[in-house]
């Protein structure tokens, strides 16, 4: 069964549209995936996610393993039953969280030993265990355990992390095949391999070629958008994409500013996720076609316009900037909910506009128009 179909590629660049078929449903690309780290998108209900047009969510193996735990996930029949939500979920392997959140950690050839950021208890992740954990979670798309290196990393550090990542990916793929061998093809989860290599283009090329030989169902670009310069990010991404097969989806992990989505989609990236829309909403920042701004600023106190006059989300259909500014200053929870709904809708809508631009063969023109308008202060 072919799980991914490229619908159209823009003749002027690498931007493309596609259709990814998972056991939980179809995902149209390009796509922005809201982040439900702990089986919830912060301050946003499943009802609102559907209205925003969400087709896939991102959740995290590390967090779900620690809390609520795998027994709870299994009891509810997996993450979809637990959340009472029927769209596909992609689970990150937890490699980045082990690196960034663990109080103590030790990376070995076999896996990683770490202490929980919640209670300090000791845990052990191996490539095989992570596959088992994702089976318990029941997500539609699984990822292989990877090694995340610090930023900036020396070339030697990046190369060593890549070596372990590739060895672990081979073990994960082998165990994945064992775990899923009795599943019918349409009920089988998909496995994405994570391409590492830091900002070193030769390592990214090496990682892409090695991961392609492993033949996963898709490829995730990890270890970027973590503080490197924009040219470094785009060069590393391009080095990876140029050496990946064109008949499988490419997912950029943790990318969330609209300008970055447009830039990386132009190179051929299909899927994105980030906590940015909800995190920024909680800090009072909203996005609009005319740029981003802070709702607490005094100029919005008497503003009767919606956050974005061109937006059709629930927030923009029903509430004014003045009202949301009041809610935010009064520390009302509703402010975070409404701005989160809007920001998620905005990024999902950007992905829709990318698809339309590819379909029309005018991606670069659409990107240029977006940037010219977004970076002008017209509020």
C-alpha positions as CSV (number, residue, x, y, z in Angstrom):
1,X,0.0,0.0,0.0
2,X,1.3,3.4,-1.0
3,X,0.9,5.7,2.0
4,X,2.0,9.0,0.5
5,X,1.1,10.6,-2.9
6,X,2.5,13.8,-4.3
7,X,-0.3,15.6,-5.8
8,X,1.6,18.5,-7.4
9,X,5.0,20.1,-7.3
10,X,5.4,23.8,-8.1
11,X,7.5,24.1,-11.2
12,X,9.6,27.0,-9.8
13,X,10.7,25.4,-6.6
14,X,10.4,22.3,-4.4
15,X,7.1,23.2,-2.8
16,X,4.5,20.5,-3.2
17,X,1.1,19.2,-2.1
18,X,0.4,15.7,-1.1
19,X,-1.9,13.2,0.6
20,X,-0.7,11.0,3.5
21,X,-2.9,8.0,4.3
22,X,-2.7,6.8,7.9
23,X,-4.7,4.2,9.8
24,X,-6.5,7.1,11.5
25,X,-7.4,9.0,8.4
26,X,-6.0,11.1,5.6
27,X,-3.6,14.0,6.1
28,X,-3.3,16.6,3.4
29,X,0.0,18.4,3.0
30,X,1.4,20.9,3.4
31,X,0.1,20.8,7.0
32,X,0.6,22.6,10.3
33,X,0.0,20.2,13.3
34,X,-1.0,21.7,16.6
35,X,1.0,20.3,19.5
36,X,-0.8,18.2,22.1
37,X,2.3,17.4,24.1
38,X,0.4,15.8,27.1
39,X,-2.7,14.7,25.1
40,X,-4.0,18.2,25.0
41,X,-3.4,21.3,23.0
42,X,-3.1,23.9,25.7
43,X,-6.3,25.9,26.3
44,X,-8.0,24.5,23.1
45,X,-10.8,21.9,23.0
46,X,-11.1,19.1,20.5
47,X,-14.2,20.9,19.1
48,X,-12.2,24.0,18.5
49,X,-9.4,22.1,16.8
50,X,-11.8,20.6,14.4
51,X,-13.3,23.9,13.6
52,X,-9.8,25.3,13.0
53,X,-9.2,22.6,10.4
54,X,-6.6,20.5,12.2
55,X,-6.0,17.3,10.3
56,X,-3.2,15.8,12.5
57,X,-1.8,16.5,16.0
58,X,1.6,16.1,17.5
59,X,2.1,14.4,20.9
60,X,5.1,13.2,22.8
61,X,6.2,9.8,23.9
62,X,8.4,11.1,26.8
63,X,5.6,13.0,28.4
64,X,2.8,10.4,27.9
65,X,5.1,7.7,29.2
66,X,5.8,9.6,32.4
67,X,2.3,11.0,32.8
68,X,-0.4,9.6,32.7
69,X,1.6,6.5,31.9
70,X,1.2,3.7,29.4
71,X,-1.3,1.7,31.5
72,X,-3.7,4.6,31.3
73,X,-3.2,5.0,27.6
74,X,-3.9,1.3,27.0
75,X,-6.9,1.4,29.3
76,X,-8.5,4.1,27.0
77,X,-7.5,2.3,23.8
78,X,-4.8,4.7,23.0
79,X,-4.4,8.5,22.7
80,X,-7.4,9.0,20.4
81,X,-9.8,7.2,22.8
82,X,-8.1,9.0,25.7
83,X,-8.6,12.5,24.1
84,X,-11.9,11.5,22.5
85,X,-10.5,12.9,19.2
86,X,-10.6,11.1,15.9
87,X,-7.9,12.7,13.8
88,X,-4.4,11.2,13.3
89,X,-1.7,11.8,16.0
90,X,2.1,11.8,15.3
91,X,4.2,11.0,18.4
92,X,7.7,12.4,18.8
93,X,10.1,9.8,20.1
94,X,11.0,11.8,23.2
95,X,14.7,12.2,22.3
96,X,14.6,16.0,22.5
97,X,12.7,16.0,25.8
98,X,15.2,13.5,27.3
99,X,17.9,16.0,26.3
100,X,16.2,19.2,27.4
101,X,14.1,18.2,30.4
102,X,15.8,15.4,32.2
103,X,17.6,16.3,35.5
104,X,20.3,13.8,34.7
105,X,20.9,11.7,31.6
106,X,23.5,9.3,30.3
107,X,23.5,8.3,26.6
108,X,25.0,4.8,25.9
109,X,25.3,2.7,22.8
110,X,22.1,0.9,23.8
111,X,19.9,3.8,24.8
112,X,19.5,6.6,27.3
113,X,19.2,6.5,31.1
114,X,17.5,9.6,32.5
115,X,15.8,11.1,35.5
116,X,12.2,12.3,35.2
117,X,11.8,16.1,35.3
118,X,8.6,15.4,37.4
119,X,9.8,13.4,40.3
120,X,13.5,12.5,39.7
121,X,12.7,8.8,39.1
122,X,15.1,6.9,36.8
123,X,14.0,5.6,33.4
124,X,15.6,3.8,30.5
125,X,14.7,4.4,26.8
126,X,16.0,2.2,24.1
127,X,15.0,2.2,20.4
128,X,13.0,-0.9,20.9
129,X,11.3,0.3,24.1
130,X,10.2,3.6,22.4
131,X,8.5,1.5,19.7
132,X,6.7,-0.5,22.4
133,X,5.7,2.8,24.1
134,X,4.3,4.2,20.9
135,X,2.3,1.0,20.4
136,X,0.7,1.5,23.8
137,X,0.0,5.2,23.0
138,X,-1.6,4.0,19.8
139,X,-0.6,7.0,17.6
140,X,-1.0,6.8,13.8
141,X,2.6,7.9,13.1
142,X,5.6,6.8,15.2
143,X,9.1,8.1,15.2
144,X,12.5,6.5,16.0
145,X,14.4,7.4,19.1
146,X,17.2,9.9,18.2
147,X,20.1,11.7,19.9
148,X,19.7,15.4,20.1
149,X,22.9,17.3,20.5
150,X,23.4,20.7,22.0
151,X,23.4,23.9,20.0
152,X,25.9,25.0,19.0
153,X,27.5,21.5,18.6
154,X,31.0,20.8,17.3
155,X,31.2,18.7,14.2
156,X,32.6,15.8,16.3
157,X,29.6,16.0,18.7
158,X,27.1,16.2,15.8
159,X,28.8,13.2,14.0
160,X,28.7,11.1,17.2
161,X,25.1,11.9,17.8
162,X,24.3,11.1,14.2
163,X,26.1,7.7,14.4
164,X,24.0,6.7,17.4
165,X,20.8,8.0,15.8
166,X,21.3,5.9,12.8
167,X,22.2,2.8,14.8
168,X,19.1,3.3,16.9
169,X,17.0,3.8,13.8
170,X,18.1,0.5,12.4
171,X,17.1,-1.2,15.6
172,X,13.8,0.7,15.8
173,X,12.9,-0.3,12.3
174,X,13.7,-4.0,13.0
175,X,11.6,-4.0,16.1
176,X,8.8,-2.0,14.4
177,X,8.5,-4.7,11.7
178,X,8.3,-7.4,14.5
179,X,5.6,-5.5,16.4
180,X,3.5,-4.8,13.3
181,X,4.0,-8.0,11.3
182,X,0.5,-9.3,12.1
183,X,-1.3,-6.1,11.4
184,X,-3.3,-5.5,8.3
185,X,-1.7,-2.9,6.1
186,X,-4.4,-0.4,6.5
187,X,-4.2,-0.8,10.3
188,X,-0.5,-0.5,10.5
189,X,1.0,2.7,12.0
190,X,3.6,4.6,9.9
191,X,7.2,5.0,11.0
192,X,9.2,8.1,10.4
193,X,13.0,8.2,10.7
194,X,14.6,11.3,12.2
195,X,17.4,13.0,10.2
196,X,20.0,14.6,12.4
197,X,23.4,16.2,11.7
198,X,23.1,19.7,13.3
199,X,24.1,22.5,11.0
200,X,26.7,20.5,9.1
201,X,25.5,20.0,5.5
202,X,27.8,17.0,4.8
203,X,26.4,15.3,7.9
204,X,22.8,16.1,6.9
205,X,23.5,14.6,3.5
206,X,25.0,11.5,5.1
207,X,22.0,11.2,7.5
208,X,19.5,11.6,4.7
209,X,21.2,9.0,2.5
210,X,21.5,6.5,5.4
211,X,17.9,7.1,6.5
212,X,16.6,6.7,2.9
213,X,18.3,3.2,2.8
214,X,16.3,2.2,5.9
215,X,13.1,2.9,4.0
216,X,10.8,4.3,6.7
217,X,7.4,5.7,5.7
218,X,8.5,9.3,6.1
219,X,11.3,11.5,7.3
220,X,11.5,13.9,10.2
221,X,14.1,16.7,10.2
222,X,15.3,17.0,13.8
223,X,17.8,19.3,15.5
224,X,17.0,22.5,13.7
225,X,15.1,25.6,14.6
226,X,16.9,25.4,18.0
227,X,18.9,28.7,17.9
228,X,21.0,28.4,14.7
229,X,20.9,31.2,12.2
230,X,18.3,31.2,9.5
231,X,20.8,30.6,6.7
232,X,22.3,27.7,8.6
233,X,18.8,26.2,9.1
234,X,17.8,26.5,5.5
235,X,21.2,25.1,4.2
236,X,21.0,22.1,6.5
237,X,17.4,21.5,5.5
238,X,18.2,21.7,1.8
239,X,21.2,19.3,2.2
240,X,18.8,16.8,3.8
241,X,15.9,17.2,1.4
242,X,18.1,16.9,-1.7
243,X,19.2,13.5,-0.6
244,X,15.8,12.1,0.4
245,X,13.4,10.2,-1.9
246,X,10.7,12.4,-3.4
247,X,7.9,9.9,-2.8
248,X,7.7,10.2,1.0
249,X,6.7,13.0,3.3
250,X,9.2,15.3,5.0
251,X,8.3,16.6,8.4
252,X,10.2,19.6,10.0
253,X,10.1,19.1,13.7
254,X,9.3,22.1,15.9
255,X,8.9,24.8,13.3
256,X,6.2,27.4,13.8
257,X,6.7,30.9,12.6
258,X,4.7,31.6,9.5
259,X,7.7,33.0,7.6
260,X,9.7,29.8,8.4
261,X,6.8,27.6,7.2
262,X,6.8,29.4,3.9
263,X,10.6,29.2,3.5
264,X,10.8,25.5,4.4
265,X,7.8,24.6,2.3
266,X,9.5,26.2,-0.7
267,X,12.4,23.6,-0.3
268,X,10.0,20.7,-0.1
269,X,8.9,20.3,3.5
270,X,5.4,18.8,3.9
271,X,4.6,18.8,7.6
272,X,5.2,21.2,10.5
273,X,4.5,21.4,14.2
274,X,5.3,23.9,17.0
275,X,4.1,25.1,20.4
276,X,4.5,28.7,19.2
277,X,0.8,29.5,18.5
278,X,-0.4,28.6,21.9
279,X,2.7,29.7,23.9
280,X,2.7,33.1,22.2
281,X,-1.1,33.4,22.8
282,X,-0.5,32.9,26.5
283,X,2.0,35.7,26.3
284,X,-0.5,38.0,24.5
285,X,1.0,37.8,21.0
286,X,-1.3,37.2,18.1
287,X,-0.6,36.7,14.4
288,X,-2.5,38.3,11.5
289,X,-2.1,38.8,7.8
290,X,-0.6,42.2,8.6
291,X,1.9,40.8,11.1
292,X,2.2,39.9,14.7
293,X,1.4,42.2,17.7
294,X,0.8,42.2,21.4
295,X,-2.9,42.5,22.4
296,X,-2.0,44.2,25.7
297,X,-0.7,47.4,24.0
298,X,-2.8,50.5,24.9
299,X,-3.7,51.1,21.2
300,X,-6.1,48.1,21.3
301,X,-8.1,49.2,24.3
302,X,-10.9,50.8,22.2
303,X,-10.3,48.7,19.0
304,X,-13.5,47.1,17.9
305,X,-11.9,45.2,15.0
306,X,-11.2,41.4,15.3
307,X,-7.7,40.2,15.8
308,X,-7.5,39.7,12.0
309,X,-10.3,41.2,9.9
310,X,-9.7,38.5,7.2
311,X,-9.8,35.6,9.6
312,X,-12.8,33.3,9.9
313,X,-11.9,31.6,13.2
314,X,-14.3,31.5,16.2
315,X,-12.4,34.2,18.0
316,X,-12.4,36.7,15.1
317,X,-16.0,36.0,14.3
318,X,-17.2,36.9,17.8
319,X,-14.8,39.1,19.7
320,X,-13.0,42.5,19.4
321,X,-9.4,43.3,20.0
322,X,-10.6,45.6,22.8
323,X,-12.4,42.8,24.6
324,X,-9.5,40.4,24.3
325,X,-7.1,43.1,25.4
326,X,-9.3,43.5,28.5
327,X,-9.4,39.7,29.2
328,X,-5.6,39.5,28.9
329,X,-4.9,42.4,31.3
330,X,-7.5,41.0,33.7
331,X,-5.7,37.6,33.6
332,X,-8.8,35.8,32.4
333,X,-8.3,32.3,31.1
334,X,-10.6,33.0,28.2
335,X,-7.9,35.3,26.7
336,X,-5.5,32.4,26.3
337,X,-8.2,30.2,24.8
338,X,-9.4,32.7,22.2
339,X,-5.9,33.8,21.1
340,X,-4.7,30.2,20.9
341,X,-7.7,29.3,18.7
342,X,-6.8,32.2,16.5
343,X,-3.1,31.6,16.2
344,X,-3.6,27.9,15.5
345,X,-6.2,28.7,12.8
346,X,-3.9,31.3,11.3
347,X,-1.0,28.8,10.9
348,X,-3.3,26.0,9.5
349,X,-4.7,28.6,7.1
350,X,-1.1,29.5,6.0
351,X,-0.6,25.8,5.1
352,X,-3.9,25.9,3.1
353,X,-2.6,29.0,1.2
354,X,0.6,27.2,0.4
355,X,-1.4,24.3,-1.1
356,X,-3.4,26.8,-3.2
357,X,-0.3,28.5,-4.4
358,X,1.3,25.2,-5.4
359,X,-1.9,24.2,-7.2
360,X,-1.8,27.4,-9.1
361,X,2.0,27.1,-9.8
362,X,2.6,30.4,-8.1
363,X,4.2,29.5,-4.8
364,X,7.1,32.0,-4.9
365,X,4.7,34.8,-5.8
366,X,2.5,33.9,-2.9
367,X,5.4,33.7,-0.5
368,X,6.6,37.1,-1.6
369,X,3.2,38.6,-1.2
370,X,2.9,37.1,2.3
371,X,6.2,38.4,3.5
372,X,5.7,41.9,2.1
373,X,2.4,42.2,4.0
374,X,3.3,40.3,7.1
375,X,6.4,42.4,7.9
376,X,4.7,45.8,7.5
377,X,3.4,47.3,10.7
378,X,-0.1,48.5,9.9
379,X,-1.9,48.0,13.2
